[in-house]
Amino acid sequence: MQTPSERPPTCQIDVAPGEEGLRILFIGNSLTYWFDIPGLLASLFEISEIPFERIEMRAQPNYGLPDHWVSSITQQILEQGWDLVIMQQGPSATEGRPYLLEFAARFAAKIRALGGVPAMLMVWPAESRLFDFDGVSDSYATAAEQIDGYLFPAGEAWRSAWARERTLGLYDDDRFHPSALGSYLAAITIFEQLAGRPVPDPPANFCVLGFGRLTLSSALSSLLRDAATEANGAFARVPVPAPTE
């Protein structure tokens, strides 16, 4: 099976970042880069005319937050200065949970020292371990609360979408990584919190870099938007603003 990065791109996301606006860094692994969640978010900002300066990603295969912590490359990128740093590792429902909590806290301290806000991107378990969904959700919610950061509940948006249409193909062929549709749903979950409003209807053939065009009917677009809104309404976490002097 070809990974998205190996598939020949059939379209480009035309993103024109400006000199002002958000600077967002994603730190994660293949669950983040599989269908380029950061690129999808940038494209959604573009079509919504929301200004941003940079949206970048540091994601490596099979990396957890401990691997990023000892990576000089990740540390150098982090020190470039970001308004928001969105962290993700594996599902972390069981044995990965202690590492998620420990290293999210380490990263959060450094992110704040550099003037940014930390965030957690809740993912999903493999299809063969759907029984872990509650554990994944709890691990990421606990991490977000511990660091007083955002929680973007992408995995819960998946569950909300499946409650509406159980046959939705949110997994890719390996039944673990997201399909283009699954990555899109994750991106609009993030978008809604940052924009303060639901995502607009994208073009019917929405471009997914390295994949091609994702066909979204009006009904499907509405279903996914409603799923993201429901998940954010129940699980989102927004940092408490710092007190003003």
Order of alpha helices (4+ residues) and beta strands (2+ residues): beta-alpha-alpha-beta-alpha-alpha-beta-alpha-beta-alpha-beta-alpha-alpha-beta-beta-alpha
